[in-house]
Amino acid sequence: MLSETNATGLFRMEYKTHVVPVKKNIALVAHDKKKGELVEWSLRHKEELAGHNLFATGTTGSLLEKELEMPLTKFISGPLGGDQQIGALISENKLDLLVFFWDPFESQPHDPDVKALLRIAAVWNIPVACNQSSADFMFSSSLMQQTHERRIPDYEKYLKSRPF
C-alpha cells in the first residue's frame, strides 16, 4: 500500500492497486453539439467497442445503440443526473474508461455535475478522453487489449484511520 501525506506530514490517503480486466466497462458521454462527433468516432471504433461493456447517458445512449446496433446500459440524461450516475459507478470501481466529448464553447446547465464527474474520474484514476484525438490515443493503446493495474484510493483503510 502506498500512502501520501500533506504538507504538514499528516496522513491523507492510502492507495491500492486495482486490476482492470481485458473486457472493460466504458462510459460514452457527449454534450448536445458533440453527439454527432461521438457517434462518428464510435462507428470508426465499432469493432473495438464491441469487445467491451458500454454505458451512456440519455440521448447519447439511444443514438449510439441505434447507430452501433449493439446494446448499451443507458442512464438518464446528464442534466437530469446521468453524469452523477456515471460518477457513482466510477467511485464504486465499476467503470474503467470515460469517453466524454464535452463542448468547451457552450455553457451547460449541469456544469457543476460535469465538473464533479471529471473530478471523480481523476480521484479514481480512470483514463478520460475529452475529444476524438485523445479517444483515438486511448483506443490505440495496447492496454485496451490486456489487463493492467491502476492505483486507486484505499477508501476502506482511510475510513478505519479516521479519528471519529
C-alpha positions as CSV (number, residue, x, y, z in Angstrom):
1,M,0.0,0.0,0.0
2,L,1.2,3.5,-0.8
3,S,0.2,6.4,1.3
4,E,0.5,10.1,0.8
5,T,0.9,12.9,3.3
6,N,0.0,16.6,3.0
7,A,2.5,19.5,3.5
8,T,2.2,19.2,7.3
9,G,3.0,15.5,7.2
10,L,-0.5,14.4,8.3
11,F,-1.9,11.2,6.8
12,R,-4.2,11.8,3.9
13,M,-5.0,8.7,1.8
14,E,-3.5,5.3,1.2
15,Y,-3.7,3.7,-2.3
16,K,-4.1,0.2,-3.5
17,T,-3.9,-1.5,-6.9
18,H,-6.9,-2.4,-9.0
19,V,-6.6,-4.8,-11.9
20,V,-8.5,-3.5,-14.9
21,P,-9.9,-6.5,-16.9
22,V,-9.4,-7.1,-20.6
23,K,-13.2,-6.6,-21.1
24,K,-13.5,-3.0,-19.9
25,N,-16.6,-1.0,-18.8
26,I,-16.6,2.1,-20.9
27,A,-18.8,5.2,-20.4
28,L,-19.6,7.2,-23.5
29,V,-20.9,10.7,-22.9
30,A,-21.4,13.8,-25.1
31,H,-22.8,17.2,-24.9
32,D,-25.5,18.0,-27.4
33,K,-23.3,19.7,-30.0
34,K,-20.8,16.8,-29.7
35,K,-23.2,13.9,-30.0
36,G,-22.6,13.6,-33.8
37,E,-18.8,13.6,-33.3
38,L,-19.1,10.8,-30.7
39,V,-21.4,8.7,-32.9
40,E,-18.9,9.1,-35.9
41,W,-16.0,8.2,-33.6
42,S,-17.8,5.2,-32.2
43,L,-18.7,3.9,-35.7
44,R,-15.0,4.1,-36.6
45,H,-14.2,2.1,-33.5
46,K,-17.2,-0.2,-33.5
47,E,-15.1,-3.3,-33.7
48,E,-13.0,-2.3,-30.6
49,L,-16.1,-1.2,-28.7
50,A,-17.9,-4.5,-29.4
51,G,-15.5,-6.3,-27.1
52,H,-16.4,-4.2,-24.0
53,N,-19.4,-3.3,-21.9
54,L,-20.7,0.1,-22.9
55,F,-22.6,2.7,-20.7
56,A,-24.0,6.0,-21.8
57,T,-26.2,8.9,-20.7
58,G,-29.7,9.6,-22.0
59,T,-30.0,10.6,-25.7
60,T,-26.3,9.8,-26.3
61,G,-27.0,6.2,-25.3
62,S,-30.1,5.9,-27.6
63,L,-28.2,7.4,-30.6
64,L,-25.2,5.1,-30.0
65,E,-27.4,2.0,-29.5
66,K,-29.2,2.7,-32.8
67,E,-26.1,3.5,-34.9
68,L,-23.8,0.9,-33.5
69,E,-26.5,-1.8,-33.4
70,M,-25.2,-3.1,-30.1
71,P,-26.6,-2.9,-26.5
72,L,-25.6,-0.3,-24.1
73,T,-26.5,0.3,-20.5
74,K,-28.3,3.7,-20.6
75,F,-28.7,6.1,-17.8
76,I,-30.9,9.2,-17.6
77,S,-29.9,12.4,-19.3
78,G,-26.8,14.2,-18.0
79,P,-28.6,17.3,-16.8
80,L,-31.2,15.1,-15.0
81,G,-28.5,13.2,-13.1
82,G,-26.9,10.8,-15.6
83,D,-23.5,12.4,-15.1
84,Q,-23.8,11.7,-11.4
85,Q,-24.9,8.1,-12.1
86,I,-21.7,7.5,-14.1
87,G,-19.7,9.2,-11.4
88,A,-21.2,6.8,-8.8
89,L,-20.2,3.8,-10.9
90,I,-16.6,5.2,-11.1
91,S,-16.5,5.6,-7.3
92,E,-17.8,2.1,-6.9
93,N,-14.9,0.9,-9.2
94,K,-17.4,-0.3,-11.8
95,L,-16.2,1.8,-14.8
96,D,-12.7,1.6,-16.4
97,L,-12.7,4.4,-19.0
98,L,-14.6,7.6,-19.7
99,V,-15.0,9.0,-23.2
100,F,-16.7,12.3,-22.7
101,F,-16.9,14.6,-25.7
102,W,-17.7,17.9,-23.9
103,D,-18.4,21.2,-25.5
104,P,-15.8,23.8,-24.4
105,F,-17.7,26.6,-26.2
106,E,-21.2,26.1,-24.6
107,S,-22.2,26.8,-21.0
108,Q,-24.2,23.8,-19.8
109,P,-27.0,23.9,-17.2
110,H,-25.3,21.0,-15.4
111,D,-21.7,22.3,-15.4
112,P,-21.3,21.5,-11.7
113,D,-22.2,17.9,-12.4
114,V,-19.8,17.8,-15.3
115,K,-17.0,19.2,-13.1
116,A,-17.9,16.6,-10.4
117,L,-17.8,13.8,-12.9
118,L,-14.3,14.8,-14.2
119,R,-13.1,15.2,-10.6
120,I,-14.3,11.7,-9.6
121,A,-12.6,10.3,-12.7
122,A,-9.3,12.0,-11.6
123,V,-9.7,10.8,-8.0
124,W,-10.3,7.2,-9.0
125,N,-7.6,7.4,-11.7
126,I,-9.5,6.3,-14.7
127,P,-8.5,7.3,-18.2
128,V,-10.6,10.2,-19.7
129,A,-10.8,11.2,-23.3
130,C,-12.4,14.5,-23.9
131,N,-12.2,14.7,-27.7
132,Q,-11.6,12.5,-30.8
133,S,-7.8,12.7,-30.7
134,S,-7.5,11.7,-27.0
135,A,-10.0,8.9,-27.6
136,D,-8.0,7.7,-30.6
137,F,-4.9,7.6,-28.5
138,M,-6.7,5.8,-25.7
139,F,-8.1,3.1,-28.0
140,S,-4.8,2.6,-29.9
141,S,-3.1,1.7,-26.6
142,S,-2.0,-1.9,-26.1
143,L,-3.6,-1.6,-22.7
144,M,-7.0,-1.8,-24.3
145,Q,-6.5,-5.5,-25.2
146,Q,-5.0,-6.6,-21.9
147,T,-5.3,-6.3,-18.1
148,H,-3.4,-3.6,-16.4
149,E,-3.1,-2.2,-12.9
150,R,-4.2,1.2,-11.8
151,R,-3.7,2.9,-8.5
152,I,-6.9,3.8,-6.6
153,P,-7.7,5.2,-3.2
154,D,-8.0,2.6,-0.4
155,Y,-11.2,4.1,1.0
156,E,-11.8,1.3,3.5
157,K,-8.4,1.8,5.1
158,Y,-9.0,5.5,5.0
159,L,-12.2,5.1,7.0
160,K,-10.5,2.9,9.6
161,S,-7.8,5.5,10.1
162,R,-10.2,8.4,10.8
163,P,-10.3,9.5,14.5
164,F,-14.1,9.7,14.7
